Amino acid sequence: MDNNENIKALFRRFLDNSCTPSEVKILLQYFDAGENELLLRDLIREQSEAISGTSLSLESLRPLLEVAYDNISSAITKDIGPPEAAIVSLYHRLWFRISAVAAVVVFISVMVFYFLRQDNDGLTAQAQNPSQLIEDIPPGTNRAVLTFDNGTKIVLDSAANGTLAQQGGIKVLKINGQIAYDKTENANLQALPVYSTITTARGNQYQVVLADGTKVWLNAASSIRFPSYFAGNERKVEITGEAYFEVAKDAAKPFRVEFNSQSGEKGEIEVLGTHFNVNAYPEEEDVKTTLIEGSVKIKKGSNIKMLAPGQQARITPGDITLKNDVVLSQVMAWKDGFFMFNDSDIKMIMRQVARWYDIEVDFEGKILSEGFTGKVSRDVPLSKFLKVLELNDVNVKVAGRKIIIVP
């Protein structure tokens, strides 16, 4: 067997996770040498056909092969970030972290995912079996319900642009799919402000601009309660779920976000003008506040912590701890239209999926705790997301709106 055949055999064993550490080292050294470009392209194509289960024409694959080869080649000499549209299972975490060969696996998955996206009929056929989706489930949409304290409700996806209501001299406006507030010429700001709540259901998200100009993005299954204008010497809102804030600067009026921790205790974030994300879903292990820019103060009872940009505060029933090694792009991925995972376990991943697609997720048997790293658009229907999971050895059963993950 010549050297090329040895490398091919070693490459296949690597993809099956059956290489010894010394064999992984041989592969790494071989690809580090930057030789045998044609062999590398052949290996990419062969594995793509193995994953897709079909023979792929060179013409349809050529653009994808070029992208995959370019990225793999560059990854040999430098680290690369997560792929643009795949989840990559990290069963052998140490090997993946030290080996440039991992880039081959990453981009093969990316390439096949994009190839399959070009043929919706083919993808649907491959994704379905007798227990699979009868009708595909679309991704979430921009939709919310605005509820006034008097009980009046307005569904915000169907409402036309323009003035939706008027409260205490403050106009409630819908502009290009977003809610904003503006005072009228005759506004009497001496009166007490009127409160409203915007709520997103599972499978929905929305954006609102508050009366002071602060921008708020609400993730699925979230809410924000806020006044028609900010009276007195502070600006205070209450949230549930997850929200991202870009707070308008006002040194005379600190901005405060109130939330409930998992134990039911209230916590508070205080800022003057800054960008930050709050994840306060009750089903998550802790409340996470991540600072993008500016500075914030986290308070829970007598416990107070100051955050610097790039830090994350994790609020548990007993304490507030600071985390420095935060991947900000992962925290902000939902706002930018992506799922993004960094060594994340499948249960955490599926909690996000359940909220976005409004589905139920169950787990059968013992589910391993290996981490997953990758990035998937939130614009794809559920079948395509599940296909990416299947390509990475996650066993999925589907019954209507219920997804079951099995060992």
C-alpha positions, 0 to 999 in steps of 0.5 A, spaced: 500 500 500 503 506 497 503 512 502 497 515 499 493 509 500 495 509 507 493 516 508 486 515 506 485 509 510 488 513 516 483 519 514 477 514 514 479 511 521 480 518 524 473 520 522 470 513 525 474 516 532 478 509 531 485 513 530 490 512 536 493 519 538 500 517 535 496 516 528 492 522 529 499 525 530 501 522 523 495 525 520 497 532 523 504 532 520 502 530 513 497 535 512 501 540 516 506 539 510 501 543 505 502 537 500 498 533 496 492 538 494 489 533 490 489 528 495 485 532 500 480 534 495 479 527 493 478 526 501 473 531 502 469 529 496 469 522 498 466 523 505 461 528 502 458 523 498 458 518 504 455 523 508 449 525 503 448 517 501 449 519 494 453 521 488 455 528 488 456 531 481 463 535 480 459 541 477 455 542 483 460 540 488 466 545 485 464 551 488 463 548 495 469 544 494 473 550 493 470 553 499 472 547 503 479 546 501 481 554 502 478 554 509 481 547 510 488 549 508 488 556 512 486 552 518 492 548 517 497 554 519 492 558 524 486 556 528 479 558 525 472 559 529 466 555 529 463 554 522 458 558 519 452 553 518 454 546 522 454 543 529 460 539 529 460 533 535 466 533 539 467 526 542 474 527 542 475 534 545 482 534 546 484 531 539 479 536 536 482 542 539 490 540 538 489 537 531 488 541 524 485 535 521 479 537 525 478 542 520 476 537 514 471 534 519 468 541 520 468 543 513 465 537 510 459 537 515 458 545 512 459 543 505 454 537 505 449 541 509 449 547 504 449 542 498 443 539 501 440 546 502 440 547 495 435 541 494 429 542 499 425 536 496 431 531 497 433 534 504 425 533 506 426 526 503 432 524 507 430 527 513 423 524 514 421 517 516 415 513 519 416 517 525 418 523 522 415 530 521 408 530 517 409 537 516 415 541 517 415 546 522 418 553 520 422 557 524 420 563 529 417 569 527 417 577 529 411 577 533 409 579 540 403 581 544 402 588 547 398 588 553 396 595 557 395 595 564 387 596 563 387 589 559 387 591 552 391 587 547 394 588 541 397 583 536 403 586 533 405 582 527 398 583 524 397 591 526 399 596 521 404 601 521 402 608 525 399 609 531 396 603 535 394 607 541 395 613 546 396 613 553 397 619 558 399 623 552 404 618 549 403 615 542 404 608 542 407 607 534 409 601 530 414 603 525 417 598 520 415 592 525 418 595 531 414 598 537 416 605 539 413 611 544 413 618 543 410 624 547 404 628 543 404 636 543 399 636 549 402 630 553 402 631 561 408 628 564 406 630 571 401 625 571 403 618 573 406 614 567 402 608 564 405 601 564 405 596 558 407 589 557 410 586 551 410 578 551 413 574 546 411 566 545 415 560 544 417 561 536 417 569 536 421 574 537 420 582 537 424 589 538 421 595 542 424 602 542 422 605 549 420 612 550 427 614 552 430 611 546 433 605 549 432 599 544 430 592 547 430 585 543 426 580 546 428 573 545 422 567 544 418 566 551 420 573 554 417 579 556 418 586 558 414 591 562 415 598 562 412 605 563 409 610 557 415 614 559 420 615 565 418 619 571 422 621 577 430 620 577 430 613 574 428 608 569 426 601 571 423 595 567 422 588 568 423 582 564 422 575 564 426 570 559 432 573 555 433 580 552 438 584 549 439 592 551 442 598 548 441 603 553 440 610 551 445 615 555 442 619 561 447 620 567 441 623 571 437 617 570 440 610 571 437 605 567 435 599 572 432 592 569 429 588 574 428 580 574 427 574 578 432 569 579 430 561 579 429 561 587 424 567 586 428 572 589 428 579 585 435 581 582 437 588 579 442 591 573 443 598 574 446 602 568 447 609 565 448 607 558 451 601 555 449 594 551 448 588 555 444 581 554 440 578 560 438 571 560 433 569 565 429 563 563 426 559 569 429 553 566 436 555 565 441 553 571 442 560 573 441 568 570 446 570 566 448 577 565 453 579 559 456 586 558 458 588 551 460 595 552 460 600 558 459 598 565 453 595 569 452 593 577 449 587 578 445 587 585 441 581 588 440 582 596 446 585 599 450 582 594 453 587 589 458 585 583 461 590 577 461 588 570 467 590 565 466 589 558 466 582 556 464 579 563 458 575 564 455 575 571 452 568 573 446 569 579 445 563 583 440 562 589 447 563 593 451 567 590 453 572 584 460 569 580 463 573 574 466 569 568 471 572 564 472 567 558 465 569 555 464 568 547 460 574 546 459 572 539 455 566 542 451 570 547 449 575 541 448 569 536 440 569 537 439 576 536 444 576 530 439 570 527 443 564 529 444 558 534 451 558 536 454 553 541 461 552 544 462 545 547 455 545 549 451 539 551 445 537 547 440 538 553 442 546 553 442 546 545 435 543 545 432 548 550 434 553 545 431 549 539 424 548 543 423 555 545 425 557 538 420 552 534 415 551 539 416 544 540 416 539 546 423 535 547 424 529 551 430 525 552 430 517 552 435 513 556 442 515 558 444 521 554 452 522 553 455 529 555 459 530 550 460 538 547 458 540 541 460 546 537 458 550 531 453 555 528 446 554 525 441 559 522 435 560 526 432 561 519 432 554 517 425 550 518 426 544 523 427 539 519 434 542 516 436 543 523 435 536 525 438 534 519 445 537 521 444 533 528 443 527 525 449 528 520 453 529 527 451 522 530 445 525 534 439 520 534 432 523 533 425 521 533 420 526 531 412 525 532 408 531 530 411 537 535 415 532 539 422 531 538 425 525 542 433 524 543 435 517 544 442 514 546 
